[in-house]
Amino acid sequence: MKNVKLITIAFLTFLIAVSTCSILKPNKVKAVSSQIEDITRMGGTNRFETSVKIAKQGWTHSDNVVLADAQGNDAFADAISGTSLAYYLDCPILLTNTNDTPNVVKDEISQLGVKNIYILGGTGVISNSQEDNLKSNGYNVTRIAGFSRFDTACKAADILNSKSKIEKVYIAPADKFQYPLIVAPYAARENGVVLFTSGNDINDTTKNEILKLGVKDVSIVGSYNIVSYDAEAQLESLGINCFRMHGTTPQSIASDFINTNGNNSDGISIASGKMFPDALSGSVLTAKNNYNILLVDDGLRYTLNNNVKHAFIFGGTGAVSDNLENYIKSTENSRDISNAEIYQLYSDAWVSMEDIMFSVSNKEEYNKRIMHNGIEYVPVPEQYNSVDKIKDVLSNYYTEDNIPTSFLSLTNIDGQTVVNLGNVGESFYYTKKVLTNRQNIDSNTIQVNYNQYGGSDYFVGTITVTLSFENNSWKVSNIKYIDK
């Protein structure tokens, strides 16, 4: 893992101290027997049938359909680029094979009364012969394809932009389907698109597309271990304002969106986090209903707002089990959180703290440093340029009476919010954390201990984290760091 050593600011020097009392944002369930009023499962015997069932749930007629390849998880990038277009056209995404269109999909296209078909991807994912067969049946076919997944996403953005001005861009990793799948419904609702990064930089194709679209605000999906600060600095050097959605896992990214969008939504869409086709087919229906999309494995590890009343499940029981469906239907308010979830949430929370620090100290901001009264200062990015904005981030992790405020010493110089330079030190991933003890003190309190190890398993010290259950979620109420 890359060891991040960056220049940062004095108000974050205190953050280094409190980062050892880091924040635990519970990626856990709150499901009450009376909360979810209805669950609708859309699942077929295969991914093609599932895409048809999703289409039937959302549309009885459509002049348009988007056709995407469902062969293997490497095909996701081309397919995801069509979610925003399908949302604008108010049409479903149906899945197909590489060489021919499954009969169940052909029948649905016919029943919908489709006139125009948009194929996502080149001939390597959906063949020329399949395109020709669709044309011979009287459909107007438009293929959206580029020389790479980055280029295909840009081509899809161009088509959407020719119909409706794109207002926002999300940047997501091109090699992990979960992250762009989570963001796709949100981008669609905001008349935005998902473009891709390798994680370490933004290639020229994507840069040029953002400039061509004239979009000034870009949201980066994931913490620095997902999309680096070098990539963010490249965008900022183009005059782009960057906003980062925090999280080190797909579940934590989805939780961040729930925190942002949850009060405006009364429903959730649930799909497998192990395969992309069901979530892809369901992404447009999710956007259409203003639901939050959640990717799951064996459990539902999210905190749901009280206003959530409805749920879609995409896929059969092999994708999302009956046990999980029954759990959502009948489980009382659950405060269970596993050791693995605690550690993952602990790392997510800590890295979110580092996101604040490193966003200030990245190369682009560092190059804008100014000298004032003999002290060097660095501008604070817009996302964190006020006490309220920083507290809003931290309130997701700390109990209400433990949100740290003493480090919030922002300074205004000539109308610009700045902080003075300091030393960040090592990133969260520099040390290995090993759980040594967990104690469930009472129904509202958990205490866990971690040993920290550096290079060659050198023992560094111990971290004790106390969690409290507050407002239907686990948050940090106390942290103690003990050196060796």
N, C-alpha and C positions, 0 to 999 in steps of 0.2 A: 504494500500500500504506500502511496506517495506520502512522504513526510513533509508536511507543510510548515515552513518557517517563514513568516512574513512580517513585514513592518506593520505595526498598527498604532493605536492611539491610547492615550492615558485613561480615558473613561472606560476602556476595555481592560486595562490592567487589573481593575477590580473584578472584571468578568472572569479572568483567569482564576482568581481565588474562588469565585462562586461557581465556576464550571465544575469544580470538584464536588459541589453540592448540586450537581447538574439535575436536570429536569426530566421527569418521567411523564411522558404523555401517553396515557393508556390507550393502546390499540385494542380495546376490549368491548365486549358486548354489553349493551343495555337493552334488554328485550323484555317487555312486560306482557303478560298474557292478554291484556286488553288493549295493548298499544297497536299492534299490527292488525288491522281490520280485515284485510284481504291479501292473499298471495296468489299470483297467477304464474304458473309454470308454463314456459314455452319450450318444449323439448321433443325432438323426434328421435328416430332410430339412428340418425347420423346428422352431421353438421348441416347438410343440405336441407333436410327436412326441418331441422330447427330454424334455419333462416326463413323458411317458408312460413312456419308457425308464427314467427315474430312479425313477418310481413302481414299476415292475416290479422294479427292483433292490432296493428296500427293503421292499416289501409284496406279499403274495399275497392278503391280505384286509384290509379296513378298513371299519368302520361309517361312517366319516366321511371327508370330503375337503374341502380348502380350494380354492376356485376363484378365480383371480386373472387380471386383465387383462394381456395381453402386447403391447398395441398402443402402441408408442413408449416411449421411456425416461422420459417424464414420469409414467407410471403406476406407477412403482416404489414410491412412498411408501405408497400404499394396500396394495400387495401385501406389502411387507416387514413390515407390522404383523401379518401372519398367521403368521409363522414360529414364534413362541413358542406360539401357540394350536395349530398343527398338530403341533408337537413334543409338547405335552401330550396331545393326542388320539391321538398315534402314527399319524398319517395323512399322506399326501403332499399337496403343493401341485401342482395341475394348472393349466394355462394355457388361456385361452379368448379368443375375439374379443369385440368389444363387442356385437355383435348376435346372434350364434348360437354354439353350442357345436360345435367341430370334431368330426367323426365319430370320429376316433381317440381323442379325449378322452371322448366319450360311451361308446365301447366299453370303455375302461378303467374308467370309473365303474361300469359294469354288471358287469365281470369281478371287480372288487374286492368286490362285494356291498354297495355303499354305501347307507346309509339317510339320512344327514344331510349336507347340503351347506352350507358356509359361503361366502357370496359376499363378497369384499373390494372395497369401493368403492361409490359411488353409481351411479345409472342412467346417468350420463354415461360410465362406463367399462365397466359390464356392464348391459345394457338390461333394462327391465321385461319385455319379451317373452321374453328368454332365461330370466329367472327363472320366468316363468309356464310356459314349456315344461318346465322341470325339475320344477316342482310337478305338472304334469299327468302326468308319468311316475312319480309316486308318491314323490318325494323330499321330505323335510322340508328346507326351505330357510330359512336365516337370513342376512339381509343385514347386514353390518357397514359402516356408512357414517356419515360426519359431514359438516359443512358445509365442511370443509377437510381437507388431509392431516394437520394437527395433530390435528384433532378425530377423524378416523377412527382414528388410532393410539390415541387415548384410549379410543374405543369398543371397540376390540379388546382393550385392556388390561382394560376393565371385564368383558368376557365371560370372559377368562382368570381374572381375580381372583375371579369368582363361582364358579369351579370349583376353583381352587387359589390360595392366597394368594401374591401377587407379592412377591418378596423383593428385587428389584433393578431399577433403571432405568438404561438407557444413554441419553445425550443425543447425538444425531447431527444433522448438517446436513440440512435438508429438500430442498436443491436439488442435491445430489450423491449419486447412488445408490450409489457405491462404498463410502462410509464406513458407512452403515447395513447394507449387504449383508455387509460383513466382520464386523460385530459381531453380526449376527442369530443365528448358531448359538451363540455364546457366551452371549448373553442367554437363549436358549431353554434351554440346559443348566442355567443358574443359576436357573431359574424367574423369569426377568426379562423385561422388555420394552424395546423401542426406542421412545423418544418423540423428537419433532423440535424443532429450533430453527432460526431464520432464520440463525443464526451470530452475530448481534450481540446478541440478547436472547432471553429465554424468555417466550413470550406467556402471557397469563392462562389460556388453555385448558390448556396443559401444566403450568403452576404448580399450578393447582387439581387437576389429576389426580394429581400427585405427592403433594400434601397429602392427597387423598382416599385414596390407596393406603396412606398412612402409611409410605412408604419413607423411611428416613433416610440411605441411602448411594446416591449417584448417580455413575456413571462418565461422564466427558465424553470424547467420541471426537474426538481431534485436538488439535494445539497451538493456540496463540492465534490463528494466522492462519486456522484452520478454525472454531473456536468461541471467541469473545472472552472476555476476563476480565471484561467487564461482565456477560456471561451467567452466568458462574460466580458472580460476586458477588451476583447476583439470587437464585440458589439458596441461597447461604450465608446471605443475609438471612432466609430462611425456616427456618433451622435445619438445613439439609441439609449433610451431609458430602460434599464433592466429591473425586473421584479422577480424575486426567486420564491418558488413554492418549496417550502422546507420538507425534508424527509429523505431517509436513506433506503427506504424500501417502498414497494408499491403500496402497501397498506398504509404507511405513514403519509405518503403523498395523498392518497384518497382521504385520509383523516384531515389533512390540511384543507382540502377542498370542502369537506363537510363543515369544518369550522368556519369557512368563509361563506359557504352557500347554504348551510343547513337550515337556517331559519326561514329561508325562502322556498323550501321544498318539503313536500309531505310524502315523498316516496323514495324508495331505493331500488336499484337494479343490481342483481347478484349474478355473477358469472364466475366460472373457474379461472383461477390465476395461473393454471398450468398450461392452458392452450388458448389461442387467440380467437378462433372463428366464432364461437357463440357470443362473446363480448363484442366482437366487431359487428355482427348482425344486429345486436341489440343496442349499439351505440346511438343510432339515429332515433330509435324509439325512446331511449333514455333521455335524449335531448328534447324530443318532442313533448315529453311529459314533465320536463323540468325535474327529473329525478337525479339522485346522486348514484354513481356507479361504484360498486364495491367488488373487488376481486377476492375470492376466497380459496382456501385449500380445504382443510378439514373442519375449520370452525369460522365463526363470524367474529372477528376481533376488532370491532369498531364500537365507538360510543355513538348511539343514535339520539338525535334530538327528540323531545317529547311529541313534536308535531308530526313525526313520521307515522303514517297510517297505512301505507300501501307498499307492496313489494312485487317486483317482477323477478322471476328466476329464469335465466337463459340456459338451456341445456337440459338433457335428461339426468337421471339419477346417477349415471356414471360420471357426470361432470360436477353436479351439485347434489349431494346425497339426500335421501329422504330424511335421514337423521338431522341434518342441518335445517331442512325445511320445517320439520316438526319442532325443532328447538326454537326457531323464530316464532312459530305459532303459539307455543305453550309455555316456554320457560319464564319463570318469574324473574324479577330484577336480579341479574347475576353480577356478582362482584369478583368472580373468579378471574385470575390472571396468572398465567404459567410463568415459570422461571425464565423460559426462553423469551416470552413476550416482555417480561420486565427488562431483560438485558437489551432486547432490540429497541424497546421504547426508550430506555436509558441512553443508548447510543444515538438514536434519532434526536432526542432532546438536546444532548450535548452538542451534536453537530449543528443543530439549529442555532445554538448560541455561537458556535464558531462561524456560522454563516454571517452573523452580524459583524463579527470581528474582521473576518477575511474580506468581506465586501468593501470595507473601508480601506483595507491595506492592499488591495489588488493593484497591479501595475498601473492601470489607467488612472485610478484615484491618486496613487502615490506621485505620479508625474504632474499632478495638479497642486502639489503641496505649496504652501505659502509660508513666509516668515512674518511674524508679528511680535514686536517687542522682544526680539531675540529668541523666540520659541517657534519651532516648526509645527505647522498644523496641516491636516489632511481633510479635504471635503468629505462630508458624510452623504452616501447615496440617498436619493429621495425616499426610498423604501424605509429608511431608518433615521430620517432627519428631524425627528421630534421625539420628546419623551413619550408622548401618547402612542406613537407608532411602535416604539420599542416595547413599551409595556403591553401593547396589544399582542405582540408576538409571545412575550414571556408569560402572559396570563393563561396561555393554553397549557402551560406546564407546571406552574407553581400554584399552590393554594393561595387563596385571595389575600391572606394576611402575610404571605411570604414572598411576594413579588419584589425582587431587589430594586431599590431606587437610588441608593447612594452612588452608584457608578454613572448615573445619567447626567454627567457634567458636560453637556453640549455647550459649545460656544458659538456666538454669532459674530462674524467679522465681515464688515462691509456687506451685510445682507446675506451672507453665506454661512450655513451651519457647518462647523468644523470641530475637530478634536485634535489634541496634540499627540505627536508620535510617541510610540512606546514599543515594547517587544512582546510579541505574542508567545513565542516559545514553540512547543511541540503541539501537534494536532492530537485529537482524541485517539486516532489510530496508531499513534506512536507506541502506546502501551497496550498490553493484553490484559483484559479484566476477567478474572475467574471467580465465579460465585462460590463462596465458602459457607454461607449460612443464610437461612431465611426463617423469619419468625412472624407468624400471623398473630399479632398482638391482640387484636380484637377485630370485629367485623368491618371496622373503618380504618384500620392501621396495619401496615406491613413494614417490616424492617429487613433489609437485605445487606449483606456484607460482601465486598469484592476485594480480592487481592490484585494488585497491579504488578505486572512484570514488564521489564524493558527488554532490550536486546540480550540474547543468550539466556533468556529466562531469569534475568536479574530482578530480584524482588525490590519493588520501589516503595510500596506502602499499601494502606488499606483504605477503602471508601465504605462508609456506612450511609445507606440511603433509607430515609423514612418516608413512606407514602401514606397519604390520607385520602379517603374517599370523599370527594366534595363535588356537589352539583352533578351527580351521576357519572363521575369519572375519577380515576386515580391521578393524583398530582403529588408533587414533592412538597413536603412540609418541613423537612430538615435533612441536611447532609453534613457529614463530618469526614474530613480527610485527615488521615494519620500517616505521617512519613515513617519510613523504616526506622 
